[in-house]
Amino acid sequence: MSTEIAIGHHEKAYQLLKADAHKILKLIEVQMENLTMPQCPLYEEVLDTQMFGLSREIDYAVRLGLVHEQEGKELLGSLERQLSALHEASTRNK
């Protein structure tokens, strides 16, 4: 595979993972605003399921060589920090 094609695949894979992380953040925002409190088991189950799914996607992309392991860890860590901040803001405002 040429370097140019490999870079294109890497960028596309990373952008898809970022989009999935953004979808999780938006899903949790909507759930917190409209449906349940952060202490609700449903909230925790959705969050755990979504985060597990994203971590498996990242692992798969890393194993295929489409994304560097460190990038995957940083993406997951960034989402976790954003969700934590969202959770804190929600509990302060309620």
PyMOL Python script that loads the backbone (N, CA, C, O; Angstrom):
from pymol import cmd

cmd.read_pdbstr("""\
ATOM      1  N   MET A   1       0.861  -1.171   0.000  1.00  0.00           N
ATOM      2  CA  MET A   1       0.000   0.000   0.000  1.00  0.00           C
ATOM      3  C   MET A   1       0.908   1.235   0.000  1.00  0.00           C
ATOM      4  O   MET A   1       1.874   1.309   0.760  1.00  0.00           O
ATOM      5  N   SER A   2       0.588   2.180  -0.847  1.00  0.00           N
ATOM      6  CA  SER A   2       1.421   3.377  -0.903  1.00  0.00           C
ATOM      7  C   SER A   2       1.245   4.204   0.370  1.00  0.00           C
ATOM      8  O   SER A   2       0.240   4.096   1.072  1.00  0.00           O
ATOM      9  N   THR A   3       2.239   5.023   0.641  1.00  0.00           N
ATOM     10  CA  THR A   3       2.201   5.861   1.833  1.00  0.00           C
ATOM     11  C   THR A   3       1.017   6.810   1.798  1.00  0.00           C
ATOM     12  O   THR A   3       0.374   7.043   2.821  1.00  0.00           O
ATOM     13  N   GLU A   4       0.728   7.356   0.628  1.00  0.00           N
ATOM     14  CA  GLU A   4      -0.389   8.300   0.489  1.00  0.00           C
ATOM     15  C   GLU A   4      -1.730   7.628   0.808  1.00  0.00           C
ATOM     16  O   GLU A   4      -2.582   8.215   1.474  1.00  0.00           O
ATOM     17  N   ILE A   5      -1.903   6.423   0.338  1.00  0.00           N
ATOM     18  CA  ILE A   5      -3.147   5.680   0.617  1.00  0.00           C
ATOM     19  C   ILE A   5      -3.230   5.337   2.102  1.00  0.00           C
ATOM     20  O   ILE A   5      -4.293   5.455   2.713  1.00  0.00           O
ATOM     21  N   ALA A   6      -2.100   4.909   2.684  1.00  0.00           N
ATOM     22  CA  ALA A   6      -2.078   4.563   4.108  1.00  0.00           C
ATOM     23  C   ALA A   6      -2.434   5.774   4.960  1.00  0.00           C
ATOM     24  O   ALA A   6      -3.188   5.657   5.925  1.00  0.00           O
ATOM     25  N   ILE A   7      -1.890   6.942   4.603  1.00  0.00           N
ATOM     26  CA  ILE A   7      -2.214   8.158   5.351  1.00  0.00           C
ATOM     27  C   ILE A   7      -3.690   8.487   5.209  1.00  0.00           C
ATOM     28  O   ILE A   7      -4.330   8.902   6.176  1.00  0.00           O
ATOM     29  N   GLY A   8      -4.235   8.306   4.017  1.00  0.00           N
ATOM     30  CA  GLY A   8      -5.661   8.546   3.796  1.00  0.00           C
ATOM     31  C   GLY A   8      -6.531   7.629   4.633  1.00  0.00           C
ATOM     32  O   GLY A   8      -7.532   8.062   5.205  1.00  0.00           O
ATOM     33  N   HIS A   9      -6.149   6.355   4.705  1.00  0.00           N
ATOM     34  CA  HIS A   9      -6.910   5.403   5.528  1.00  0.00           C
ATOM     35  C   HIS A   9      -6.799   5.756   7.002  1.00  0.00           C
ATOM     36  O   HIS A   9      -7.777   5.676   7.746  1.00  0.00           O
ATOM     37  N   HIS A  10      -5.606   6.146   7.416  1.00  0.00           N
ATOM     38  CA  HIS A  10      -5.392   6.532   8.813  1.00  0.00           C
ATOM     39  C   HIS A  10      -6.276   7.718   9.176  1.00  0.00           C
ATOM     40  O   HIS A  10      -6.961   7.700  10.199  1.00  0.00           O
ATOM     41  N   GLU A  11      -6.260   8.738   8.344  1.00  0.00           N
ATOM     42  CA  GLU A  11      -7.062   9.937   8.619  1.00  0.00           C
ATOM     43  C   GLU A  11      -8.550   9.626   8.621  1.00  0.00           C
ATOM     44  O   GLU A  11      -9.284  10.110   9.483  1.00  0.00           O
ATOM     45  N   LYS A  12      -9.000   8.829   7.671  1.00  0.00           N
ATOM     46  CA  LYS A  12     -10.420   8.477   7.605  1.00  0.00           C
ATOM     47  C   LYS A  12     -10.831   7.669   8.835  1.00  0.00           C
ATOM     48  O   LYS A  12     -11.875   7.932   9.433  1.00  0.00           O
ATOM     49  N   ALA A  13     -10.013   6.689   9.212  1.00  0.00           N
ATOM     50  CA  ALA A  13     -10.329   5.868  10.387  1.00  0.00           C
ATOM     51  C   ALA A  13     -10.394   6.734  11.643  1.00  0.00           C
ATOM     52  O   ALA A  13     -11.304   6.582  12.458  1.00  0.00           O
ATOM     53  N   TYR A  14      -9.436   7.637  11.797  1.00  0.00           N
ATOM     54  CA  TYR A  14      -9.416   8.485  12.983  1.00  0.00           C
ATOM     55  C   TYR A  14     -10.626   9.420  12.999  1.00  0.00           C
ATOM     56  O   TYR A  14     -11.224   9.637  14.053  1.00  0.00           O
ATOM     57  N   GLN A  15     -10.986   9.967  11.858  1.00  0.00           N
ATOM     58  CA  GLN A  15     -12.152  10.850  11.786  1.00  0.00           C
ATOM     59  C   GLN A  15     -13.443  10.092  12.103  1.00  0.00           C
ATOM     60  O   GLN A  15     -14.337  10.637  12.753  1.00  0.00           O
ATOM     61  N   LEU A  16     -13.544   8.855  11.655  1.00  0.00           N
ATOM     62  CA  LEU A  16     -14.725   8.037  11.982  1.00  0.00           C
ATOM     63  C   LEU A  16     -14.797   7.765  13.483  1.00  0.00           C
ATOM     64  O   LEU A  16     -15.876   7.824  14.074  1.00  0.00           O
ATOM     65  N   LEU A  17     -13.667   7.471  14.093  1.00  0.00           N
ATOM     66  CA  LEU A  17     -13.646   7.243  15.537  1.00  0.00           C
ATOM     67  C   LEU A  17     -14.004   8.520  16.296  1.00  0.00           C
ATOM     68  O   LEU A  17     -14.740   8.474  17.281  1.00  0.00           O
ATOM     69  N   LYS A  18     -13.483   9.654  15.837  1.00  0.00           N
ATOM     70  CA  LYS A  18     -13.830  10.926  16.473  1.00  0.00           C
ATOM     71  C   LYS A  18     -15.324  11.204  16.343  1.00  0.00           C
ATOM     72  O   LYS A  18     -15.951  11.693  17.283  1.00  0.00           O
ATOM     73  N   ALA A  19     -15.890  10.894  15.188  1.00  0.00           N
ATOM     74  CA  ALA A  19     -17.330  11.102  14.985  1.00  0.00           C
ATOM     75  C   ALA A  19     -18.131  10.211  15.927  1.00  0.00           C
ATOM     76  O   ALA A  19     -19.137  10.651  16.485  1.00  0.00           O
ATOM     77  N   ASP A  20     -17.703   8.972  16.111  1.00  0.00           N
ATOM     78  CA  ASP A  20     -18.397   8.079  17.038  1.00  0.00           C
ATOM     79  C   ASP A  20     -18.291   8.585  18.471  1.00  0.00           C
ATOM     80  O   ASP A  20     -19.256   8.503  19.231  1.00  0.00           O
ATOM     81  N   ALA A  21     -17.133   9.103  18.844  1.00  0.00           N
ATOM     82  CA  ALA A  21     -16.965   9.669  20.186  1.00  0.00           C
ATOM     83  C   ALA A  21     -17.890  10.866  20.367  1.00  0.00           C
ATOM     84  O   ALA A  21     -18.492  11.032  21.428  1.00  0.00           O
ATOM     85  N   HIS A  22     -18.005  11.693  19.345  1.00  0.00           N
ATOM     86  CA  HIS A  22     -18.888  12.862  19.409  1.00  0.00           C
ATOM     87  C   HIS A  22     -20.355  12.421  19.542  1.00  0.00           C
ATOM     88  O   HIS A  22     -21.124  13.044  20.274  1.00  0.00           O
ATOM     89  N   LYS A  23     -20.737  11.361  18.846  1.00  0.00           N
ATOM     90  CA  LYS A  23     -22.107  10.842  18.945  1.00  0.00           C
ATOM     91  C   LYS A  23     -22.406  10.375  20.370  1.00  0.00           C
ATOM     92  O   LYS A  23     -23.499  10.602  20.887  1.00  0.00           O
ATOM     93  N   ILE A  24     -21.435   9.728  20.993  1.00  0.00           N
ATOM     94  CA  ILE A  24     -21.621   9.280  22.376  1.00  0.00           C
ATOM     95  C   ILE A  24     -21.820  10.476  23.285  1.00  0.00           C
ATOM     96  O   ILE A  24     -22.720  10.474  24.125  1.00  0.00           O
ATOM     97  N   LEU A  25     -20.990  11.501  23.126  1.00  0.00           N
ATOM     98  CA  LEU A  25     -21.117  12.699  23.949  1.00  0.00           C
ATOM     99  C   LEU A  25     -22.498  13.325  23.777  1.00  0.00           C
ATOM    100  O   LEU A  25     -23.136  13.697  24.762  1.00  0.00           O
ATOM    101  N   LYS A  26     -22.958  13.443  22.545  1.00  0.00           N
ATOM    102  CA  LYS A  26     -24.271  14.038  22.287  1.00  0.00           C
ATOM    103  C   LYS A  26     -25.391  13.161  22.845  1.00  0.00           C
ATOM    104  O   LYS A  26     -26.362  13.679  23.396  1.00  0.00           O
ATOM    105  N   LEU A  27     -25.267  11.850  22.709  1.00  0.00           N
ATOM    106  CA  LEU A  27     -26.270  10.931  23.253  1.00  0.00           C
ATOM    107  C   LEU A  27     -26.392  11.105  24.757  1.00  0.00           C
ATOM    108  O   LEU A  27     -27.499  11.168  25.290  1.00  0.00           O
ATOM    109  N   ILE A  28     -25.269  11.181  25.435  1.00  0.00           N
ATOM    110  CA  ILE A  28     -25.283  11.331  26.886  1.00  0.00           C
ATOM    111  C   ILE A  28     -25.816  12.710  27.275  1.00  0.00           C
ATOM    112  O   ILE A  28     -26.545  12.833  28.259  1.00  0.00           O
ATOM    113  N   GLU A  29     -25.461  13.743  26.519  1.00  0.00           N
ATOM    114  CA  GLU A  29     -26.003  15.078  26.799  1.00  0.00           C
ATOM    115  C   GLU A  29     -27.525  15.073  26.714  1.00  0.00           C
ATOM    116  O   GLU A  29     -28.200  15.599  27.599  1.00  0.00           O
ATOM    117  N   VAL A  30     -28.059  14.489  25.665  1.00  0.00           N
ATOM    118  CA  VAL A  30     -29.509  14.430  25.489  1.00  0.00           C
ATOM    119  C   VAL A  30     -30.138  13.622  26.610  1.00  0.00           C
ATOM    120  O   VAL A  30     -31.159  14.020  27.173  1.00  0.00           O
ATOM    121  N   GLN A  31     -29.534  12.495  26.933  1.00  0.00           N
ATOM    122  CA  GLN A  31     -30.070  11.646  27.995  1.00  0.00           C
ATOM    123  C   GLN A  31     -30.085  12.397  29.320  1.00  0.00           C
ATOM    124  O   GLN A  31     -31.058  12.307  30.070  1.00  0.00           O
ATOM    125  N   MET A  32     -29.033  13.126  29.613  1.00  0.00           N
ATOM    126  CA  MET A  32     -28.970  13.850  30.881  1.00  0.00           C
ATOM    127  C   MET A  32     -29.955  15.013  30.914  1.00  0.00           C
ATOM    128  O   MET A  32     -30.544  15.296  31.958  1.00  0.00           O
ATOM    129  N   GLU A  33     -30.136  15.681  29.794  1.00  0.00           N
ATOM    130  CA  GLU A  33     -31.043  16.829  29.743  1.00  0.00           C
ATOM    131  C   GLU A  33     -32.509  16.421  29.778  1.00  0.00           C
ATOM    132  O   GLU A  33     -33.333  17.124  30.363  1.00  0.00           O
ATOM    133  N   ASN A  34     -32.839  15.302  29.163  1.00  0.00           N
ATOM    134  CA  ASN A  34     -34.246  14.974  28.940  1.00  0.00           C
ATOM    135  C   ASN A  34     -34.764  13.714  29.609  1.00  0.00           C
ATOM    136  O   ASN A  34     -35.961  13.603  29.875  1.00  0.00           O
ATOM    137  N   LEU A  35     -33.902  12.786  29.879  1.00  0.00           N
ATOM    138  CA  LEU A  35     -34.433  11.489  30.263  1.00  0.00           C
ATOM    139  C   LEU A  35     -34.150  11.086  31.701  1.00  0.00           C
ATOM    140  O   LEU A  35     -35.070  10.791  32.462  1.00  0.00           O
ATOM    141  N   THR A  36     -32.888  11.074  32.066  1.00  0.00           N
ATOM    142  CA  THR A  36     -32.553  10.495  33.370  1.00  0.00           C
ATOM    143  C   THR A  36     -31.474  11.305  34.067  1.00  0.00           C
ATOM    144  O   THR A  36     -30.819  12.154  33.462  1.00  0.00           O
ATOM    145  N   MET A  37     -31.308  11.031  35.318  1.00  0.00           N
ATOM    146  CA  MET A  37     -30.261  11.636  36.131  1.00  0.00           C
ATOM    147  C   MET A  37     -28.999  10.775  36.008  1.00  0.00           C
ATOM    148  O   MET A  37     -29.084   9.583  35.711  1.00  0.00           O
ATOM    149  N   PRO A  38     -27.837  11.378  36.237  1.00  0.00           N
ATOM    150  CA  PRO A  38     -26.591  10.610  36.151  1.00  0.00           C
ATOM    151  C   PRO A  38     -26.522   9.439  37.131  1.00  0.00           C
ATOM    152  O   PRO A  38     -25.758   8.500  36.908  1.00  0.00           O
ATOM    153  N   GLN A  39     -27.299   9.476  38.204  1.00  0.00           N
ATOM    154  CA  GLN A  39     -27.270   8.383  39.174  1.00  0.00           C
ATOM    155  C   GLN A  39     -28.145   7.214  38.736  1.00  0.00           C
ATOM    156  O   GLN A  39     -28.116   6.160  39.371  1.00  0.00           O
ATOM    157  N   CYS A  40     -28.905   7.370  37.689  1.00  0.00           N
ATOM    158  CA  CYS A  40     -29.831   6.340  37.223  1.00  0.00           C
ATOM    159  C   CYS A  40     -29.059   5.169  36.603  1.00  0.00           C
ATOM    160  O   CYS A  40     -28.124   5.382  35.831  1.00  0.00           O
ATOM    161  N   PRO A  41     -29.450   3.937  36.940  1.00  0.00           N
ATOM    162  CA  PRO A  41     -28.780   2.771  36.345  1.00  0.00           C
ATOM    163  C   PRO A  41     -28.856   2.757  34.812  1.00  0.00           C
ATOM    164  O   PRO A  41     -27.933   2.271  34.159  1.00  0.00           O
ATOM    165  N   LEU A  42     -29.929   3.275  34.240  1.00  0.00           N
ATOM    166  CA  LEU A  42     -30.045   3.313  32.787  1.00  0.00           C
ATOM    167  C   LEU A  42     -28.967   4.204  32.184  1.00  0.00           C
ATOM    168  O   LEU A  42     -28.352   3.848  31.179  1.00  0.00           O
ATOM    169  N   TYR A  43     -28.741   5.353  32.792  1.00  0.00           N
ATOM    170  CA  TYR A  43     -27.687   6.261  32.338  1.00  0.00           C
ATOM    171  C   TYR A  43     -26.344   5.541  32.366  1.00  0.00           C
ATOM    172  O   TYR A  43     -25.600   5.566  31.386  1.00  0.00           O
ATOM    173  N   GLU A  44     -26.041   4.910  33.478  1.00  0.00           N
ATOM    174  CA  GLU A  44     -24.757   4.226  33.626  1.00  0.00           C
ATOM    175  C   GLU A  44     -24.617   3.084  32.628  1.00  0.00           C
ATOM    176  O   GLU A  44     -23.534   2.863  32.086  1.00  0.00           O
ATOM    177  N   GLU A  45     -25.703   2.357  32.382  1.00  0.00           N
ATOM    178  CA  GLU A  45     -25.657   1.244  31.442  1.00  0.00           C
ATOM    179  C   GLU A  45     -25.408   1.734  30.016  1.00  0.00           C
ATOM    180  O   GLU A  45     -24.597   1.159  29.289  1.00  0.00           O
ATOM    181  N   VAL A  46     -26.104   2.789  29.623  1.00  0.00           N
ATOM    182  CA  VAL A  46     -25.903   3.347  28.281  1.00  0.00           C
ATOM    183  C   VAL A  46     -24.467   3.840  28.138  1.00  0.00           C
ATOM    184  O   VAL A  46     -23.801   3.558  27.142  1.00  0.00           O
ATOM    185  N   LEU A  47     -23.999   4.574  29.137  1.00  0.00           N
ATOM    186  CA  LEU A  47     -22.641   5.104  29.090  1.00  0.00           C
ATOM    187  C   LEU A  47     -21.616   3.977  29.005  1.00  0.00           C
ATOM    188  O   LEU A  47     -20.718   4.017  28.164  1.00  0.00           O
ATOM    189  N   ASP A  48     -21.745   2.979  29.866  1.00  0.00           N
ATOM    190  CA  ASP A  48     -20.805   1.859  29.865  1.00  0.00           C
ATOM    191  C   ASP A  48     -20.821   1.119  28.528  1.00  0.00           C
ATOM    192  O   ASP A  48     -19.767   0.782  27.987  1.00  0.00           O
ATOM    193  N   THR A  49     -22.009   0.870  28.001  1.00  0.00           N
ATOM    194  CA  THR A  49     -22.141   0.150  26.735  1.00  0.00           C
ATOM    195  C   THR A  49     -21.512   0.936  25.587  1.00  0.00           C
ATOM    196  O   THR A  49     -20.782   0.375  24.770  1.00  0.00           O
ATOM    197  N   GLN A  50     -21.796   2.222  25.532  1.00  0.00           N
ATOM    198  CA  GLN A  50     -21.251   3.058  24.463  1.00  0.00           C
ATOM    199  C   GLN A  50     -19.732   3.170  24.557  1.00  0.00           C
ATOM    200  O   GLN A  50     -19.035   3.076  23.546  1.00  0.00           O
ATOM    201  N   MET A  51     -19.225   3.367  25.756  1.00  0.00           N
ATOM    202  CA  MET A  51     -17.774   3.494  25.933  1.00  0.00           C
ATOM    203  C   MET A  51     -17.070   2.172  25.615  1.00  0.00           C
ATOM    204  O   MET A  51     -15.987   2.168  25.029  1.00  0.00           O
ATOM    205  N   PHE A  52     -17.680   1.063  25.997  1.00  0.00           N
ATOM    206  CA  PHE A  52     -17.093  -0.234  25.680  1.00  0.00           C
ATOM    207  C   PHE A  52     -17.048  -0.423  24.165  1.00  0.00           C
ATOM    208  O   PHE A  52     -16.041  -0.868  23.615  1.00  0.00           O
ATOM    209  N   GLY A  53     -18.149  -0.081  23.500  1.00  0.00           N
ATOM    210  CA  GLY A  53     -18.196  -0.214  22.040  1.00  0.00           C
ATOM    211  C   GLY A  53     -17.129   0.623  21.362  1.00  0.00           C
ATOM    212  O   GLY A  53     -16.460   0.150  20.443  1.00  0.00           O
ATOM    213  N   LEU A  54     -16.962   1.859  21.804  1.00  0.00           N
ATOM    214  CA  LEU A  54     -15.943   2.726  21.217  1.00  0.00           C
ATOM    215  C   LEU A  54     -14.544   2.169  21.488  1.00  0.00           C
ATOM    216  O   LEU A  54     -13.685   2.199  20.607  1.00  0.00           O
ATOM    217  N   SER A  55     -14.316   1.669  22.681  1.00  0.00           N
ATOM    218  CA  SER A  55     -12.991   1.122  22.982  1.00  0.00           C
ATOM    219  C   SER A  55     -12.685  -0.084  22.091  1.00  0.00           C
ATOM    220  O   SER A  55     -11.538  -0.285  21.693  1.00  0.00           O
ATOM    221  N   ARG A  56     -13.709  -0.887  21.775  1.00  0.00           N
ATOM    222  CA  ARG A  56     -13.511  -2.033  20.873  1.00  0.00           C
ATOM    223  C   ARG A  56     -13.239  -1.560  19.449  1.00  0.00           C
ATOM    224  O   ARG A  56     -12.405  -2.138  18.752  1.00  0.00           O
ATOM    225  N   GLU A  57     -13.939  -0.508  19.010  1.00  0.00           N
ATOM    226  CA  GLU A  57     -13.682   0.062  17.684  1.00  0.00           C
ATOM    227  C   GLU A  57     -12.242   0.551  17.589  1.00  0.00           C
ATOM    228  O   GLU A  57     -11.552   0.301  16.601  1.00  0.00           O
ATOM    229  N   ILE A  58     -11.799   1.248  18.626  1.00  0.00           N
ATOM    230  CA  ILE A  58     -10.436   1.776  18.639  1.00  0.00           C
ATOM    231  C   ILE A  58      -9.438   0.632  18.614  1.00  0.00           C
ATOM    232  O   ILE A  58      -8.461   0.675  17.866  1.00  0.00           O
ATOM    233  N   ASP A  59      -9.674  -0.382  19.421  1.00  0.00           N
ATOM    234  CA  ASP A  59      -8.778  -1.529  19.459  1.00  0.00           C
ATOM    235  C   ASP A  59      -8.690  -2.186  18.080  1.00  0.00           C
ATOM    236  O   ASP A  59      -7.604  -2.556  17.634  1.00  0.00           O
ATOM    237  N   TYR A  60      -9.816  -2.328  17.418  1.00  0.00           N
ATOM    238  CA  TYR A  60      -9.851  -2.939  16.090  1.00  0.00           C
ATOM    239  C   TYR A  60      -9.054  -2.095  15.093  1.00  0.00           C
ATOM    240  O   TYR A  60      -8.272  -2.634  14.310  1.00  0.00           O
ATOM    241  N   ALA A  61      -9.251  -0.774  15.120  1.00  0.00           N
ATOM    242  CA  ALA A  61      -8.523   0.117  14.212  1.00  0.00           C
ATOM    243  C   ALA A  61      -7.021   0.072  14.486  1.00  0.00           C
ATOM    244  O   ALA A  61      -6.215   0.127  13.557  1.00  0.00           O
ATOM    245  N   VAL A  62      -6.649  -0.028  15.756  1.00  0.00           N
ATOM    246  CA  VAL A  62      -5.233  -0.131  16.111  1.00  0.00           C
ATOM    247  C   VAL A  62      -4.668  -1.447  15.586  1.00  0.00           C
ATOM    248  O   VAL A  62      -3.582  -1.463  15.006  1.00  0.00           O
ATOM    249  N   ARG A  63      -5.381  -2.538  15.780  1.00  0.00           N
ATOM    250  CA  ARG A  63      -4.910  -3.845  15.320  1.00  0.00           C
ATOM    251  C   ARG A  63      -4.771  -3.900  13.807  1.00  0.00           C
ATOM    252  O   ARG A  63      -3.906  -4.606  13.289  1.00  0.00           O
ATOM    253  N   LEU A  64      -5.612  -3.164  13.093  1.00  0.00           N
ATOM    254  CA  LEU A  64      -5.502  -3.114  11.637  1.00  0.00           C
ATOM    255  C   LEU A  64      -4.387  -2.174  11.174  1.00  0.00           C
ATOM    256  O   LEU A  64      -4.036  -2.149   9.994  1.00  0.00           O
ATOM    257  N   GLY A  65      -3.842  -1.412  12.103  1.00  0.00           N
ATOM    258  CA  GLY A  65      -2.798  -0.464  11.753  1.00  0.00           C
ATOM    259  C   GLY A  65      -3.339   0.822  11.154  1.00  0.00           C
ATOM    260  O   GLY A  65      -2.603   1.564  10.503  1.00  0.00           O
ATOM    261  N   LEU A  66      -4.626   1.092  11.370  1.00  0.00           N
ATOM    262  CA  LEU A  66      -5.247   2.291  10.819  1.00  0.00           C
ATOM    263  C   LEU A  66      -5.107   3.489  11.743  1.00  0.00           C
ATOM    264  O   LEU A  66      -5.164   4.636  11.299  1.00  0.00           O
ATOM    265  N   VAL A  67      -4.924   3.219  13.025  1.00  0.00           N
ATOM    266  CA  VAL A  67      -4.807   4.276  14.025  1.00  0.00           C
ATOM    267  C   VAL A  67      -3.683   3.865  14.974  1.00  0.00           C
ATOM    268  O   VAL A  67      -3.544   2.688  15.306  1.00  0.00           O
ATOM    269  N   HIS A  68      -2.895   4.825  15.403  1.00  0.00           N
ATOM    270  CA  HIS A  68      -1.839   4.551  16.377  1.00  0.00           C
ATOM    271  C   HIS A  68      -2.469   4.343  17.753  1.00  0.00           C
ATOM    272  O   HIS A  68      -3.449   5.000  18.107  1.00  0.00           O
ATOM    273  N   GLU A  69      -1.901   3.433  18.509  1.00  0.00           N
ATOM    274  CA  GLU A  69      -2.443   3.104  19.828  1.00  0.00           C
ATOM    275  C   GLU A  69      -2.569   4.345  20.713  1.00  0.00           C
ATOM    276  O   GLU A  69      -3.578   4.517  21.397  1.00  0.00           O
ATOM    277  N   GLN A  70      -1.557   5.204  20.703  1.00  0.00           N
ATOM    278  CA  GLN A  70      -1.584   6.402  21.541  1.00  0.00           C
ATOM    279  C   GLN A  70      -2.731   7.330  21.138  1.00  0.00           C
ATOM    280  O   GLN A  70      -3.371   7.932  22.001  1.00  0.00           O
ATOM    281  N   GLU A  71      -2.994   7.448  19.838  1.00  0.00           N
ATOM    282  CA  GLU A  71      -4.106   8.278  19.381  1.00  0.00           C
ATOM    283  C   GLU A  71      -5.435   7.740  19.901  1.00  0.00           C
ATOM    284  O   GLU A  71      -6.303   8.504  20.324  1.00  0.00           O
ATOM    285  N   GLY A  72      -5.583   6.431  19.865  1.00  0.00           N
ATOM    286  CA  GLY A  72      -6.799   5.813  20.366  1.00  0.00           C
ATOM    287  C   GLY A  72      -6.995   6.063  21.845  1.00  0.00           C
ATOM    288  O   GLY A  72      -8.100   6.373  22.291  1.00  0.00           O
ATOM    289  N   LYS A  73      -5.916   5.926  22.609  1.00  0.00           N
ATOM    290  CA  LYS A  73      -5.984   6.171  24.049  1.00  0.00           C
ATOM    291  C   LYS A  73      -6.334   7.628  24.328  1.00  0.00           C
ATOM    292  O   LYS A  73      -7.127   7.925  25.220  1.00  0.00           O
ATOM    293  N   GLU A  74      -5.737   8.532  23.558  1.00  0.00           N
ATOM    294  CA  GLU A  74      -6.015   9.954  23.752  1.00  0.00           C
ATOM    295  C   GLU A  74      -7.458  10.292  23.414  1.00  0.00           C
ATOM    296  O   GLU A  74      -8.086  11.096  24.103  1.00  0.00           O
ATOM    297  N   LEU A  75      -7.986   9.687  22.364  1.00  0.00           N
ATOM    298  CA  LEU A  75      -9.374   9.926  21.984  1.00  0.00           C
ATOM    299  C   LEU A  75     -10.324   9.440  23.077  1.00  0.00           C
ATOM    300  O   LEU A  75     -11.254  10.151  23.458  1.00  0.00           O
ATOM    301  N   LEU A  76     -10.094   8.252  23.569  1.00  0.00           N
ATOM    302  CA  LEU A  76     -10.931   7.705  24.637  1.00  0.00           C
ATOM    303  C   LEU A  76     -10.789   8.538  25.911  1.00  0.00           C
ATOM    304  O   LEU A  76     -11.782   8.816  26.584  1.00  0.00           O
ATOM    305  N   GLY A  77      -9.583   8.928  26.237  1.00  0.00           N
ATOM    306  CA  GLY A  77      -9.351   9.756  27.423  1.00  0.00           C
ATOM    307  C   GLY A  77     -10.027  11.110  27.315  1.00  0.00           C
ATOM    308  O   GLY A  77     -10.597  11.608  28.286  1.00  0.00           O
ATOM    309  N   SER A  78      -9.964  11.702  26.138  1.00  0.00           N
ATOM    310  CA  SER A  78     -10.609  12.993  25.919  1.00  0.00           C
ATOM    311  C   SER A  78     -12.121  12.885  26.107  1.00  0.00           C
ATOM    312  O   SER A  78     -12.735  13.737  26.749  1.00  0.00           O
ATOM    313  N   LEU A  79     -12.711  11.840  25.548  1.00  0.00           N
ATOM    314  CA  LEU A  79     -14.154  11.642  25.710  1.00  0.00           C
ATOM    315  C   LEU A  79     -14.495  11.428  27.182  1.00  0.00           C
ATOM    316  O   LEU A  79     -15.482  11.977  27.671  1.00  0.00           O
ATOM    317  N   GLU A  80     -13.703  10.649  27.884  1.00  0.00           N
ATOM    318  CA  GLU A  80     -13.958  10.413  29.311  1.00  0.00           C
ATOM    319  C   GLU A  80     -13.909  11.720  30.102  1.00  0.00           C
ATOM    320  O   GLU A  80     -14.734  11.942  30.988  1.00  0.00           O
ATOM    321  N   ARG A  81     -12.947  12.581  29.785  1.00  0.00           N
ATOM    322  CA  ARG A  81     -12.850  13.874  30.478  1.00  0.00           C
ATOM    323  C   ARG A  81     -14.063  14.755  30.159  1.00  0.00           C
ATOM    324  O   ARG A  81     -14.597  15.420  31.046  1.00  0.00           O
ATOM    325  N   GLN A  82     -14.492  14.760  28.907  1.00  0.00           N
ATOM    326  CA  GLN A  82     -15.653  15.560  28.526  1.00  0.00           C
ATOM    327  C   GLN A  82     -16.916  15.057  29.223  1.00  0.00           C
ATOM    328  O   GLN A  82     -17.730  15.850  29.697  1.00  0.00           O
ATOM    329  N   LEU A  83     -17.069  13.746  29.282  1.00  0.00           N
ATOM    330  CA  LEU A  83     -18.240  13.169  29.948  1.00  0.00           C
ATOM    331  C   LEU A  83     -18.203  13.440  31.446  1.00  0.00           C
ATOM    332  O   LEU A  83     -19.241  13.685  32.061  1.00  0.00           O
ATOM    333  N   SER A  84     -17.023  13.397  32.029  1.00  0.00           N
ATOM    334  CA  SER A  84     -16.881  13.689  33.451  1.00  0.00           C
ATOM    335  C   SER A  84     -17.265  15.140  33.732  1.00  0.00           C
ATOM    336  O   SER A  84     -17.970  15.422  34.701  1.00  0.00           O
ATOM    337  N   ALA A  85     -16.805  16.053  32.890  1.00  0.00           N
ATOM    338  CA  ALA A  85     -17.146  17.467  33.052  1.00  0.00           C
ATOM    339  C   ALA A  85     -18.647  17.680  32.887  1.00  0.00           C
ATOM    340  O   ALA A  85     -19.248  18.469  33.616  1.00  0.00           O
ATOM    341  N   LEU A  86     -19.248  16.986  31.943  1.00  0.00           N
ATOM    342  CA  LEU A  86     -20.695  17.079  31.716  1.00  0.00           C
ATOM    343  C   LEU A  86     -21.449  16.572  32.939  1.00  0.00           C
ATOM    344  O   LEU A  86     -22.429  17.179  33.372  1.00  0.00           O
ATOM    345  N   HIS A  87     -20.986  15.462  33.489  1.00  0.00           N
ATOM    346  CA  HIS A  87     -21.609  14.879  34.676  1.00  0.00           C
ATOM    347  C   HIS A  87     -21.521  15.845  35.859  1.00  0.00           C
ATOM    348  O   HIS A  87     -22.500  16.067  36.572  1.00  0.00           O
ATOM    349  N   GLU A  88     -20.325  16.413  36.052  1.00  0.00           N
ATOM    350  CA  GLU A  88     -20.153  17.366  37.157  1.00  0.00           C
ATOM    351  C   GLU A  88     -21.051  18.583  36.998  1.00  0.00           C
ATOM    352  O   GLU A  88     -21.668  19.034  37.964  1.00  0.00           O
ATOM    353  N   ALA A  89     -21.125  19.109  35.801  1.00  0.00           N
ATOM    354  CA  ALA A  89     -21.966  20.285  35.545  1.00  0.00           C
ATOM    355  C   ALA A  89     -23.428  19.948  35.800  1.00  0.00           C
ATOM    356  O   ALA A  89     -24.176  20.762  36.339  1.00  0.00           O
ATOM    357  N   SER A  90     -23.828  18.749  35.411  1.00  0.00           N
ATOM    358  CA  SER A  90     -25.212  18.328  35.592  1.00  0.00           C
ATOM    359  C   SER A  90     -25.571  18.192  37.062  1.00  0.00           C
ATOM    360  O   SER A  90     -26.655  18.601  37.479  1.00  0.00           O
ATOM    361  N   THR A  91     -24.669  17.621  37.848  1.00  0.00           N
ATOM    362  CA  THR A  91     -24.961  17.429  39.268  1.00  0.00           C
ATOM    363  C   THR A  91     -24.917  18.738  40.041  1.00  0.00           C
ATOM    364  O   THR A  91     -25.600  18.878  41.056  1.00  0.00           O
ATOM    365  N   ARG A  92     -24.129  19.693  39.578  1.00  0.00           N
ATOM    366  CA  ARG A  92     -24.097  21.012  40.225  1.00  0.00           C
ATOM    367  C   ARG A  92     -25.365  21.788  39.946  1.00  0.00           C
ATOM    368  O   ARG A  92     -25.849  22.524  40.807  1.00  0.00           O
ATOM    369  N   ASN A  93     -25.910  21.630  38.748  1.00  0.00           N
ATOM    370  CA  ASN A  93     -27.085  22.406  38.324  1.00  0.00           C
ATOM    371  C   ASN A  93     -28.417  21.816  38.775  1.00  0.00           C
ATOM    372  O   ASN A  93     -29.461  22.431  38.556  1.00  0.00           O
ATOM    373  N   LYS A  94     -28.407  20.671  39.382  1.00  0.00           N
ATOM    374  CA  LYS A  94     -29.674  20.016  39.760  1.00  0.00           C
ATOM    375  C   LYS A  94     -29.898  20.136  41.228  1.00  0.00           C
ATOM    376  O   LYS A  94     -30.906  19.651  41.740  1.00  0.00           O
TER     377      LYS A  94
END
""", "prot")
cmd.dss("prot")
cmd.show_as("cartoon", "prot")
cmd.util.cbc("prot")
cmd.orient("prot")
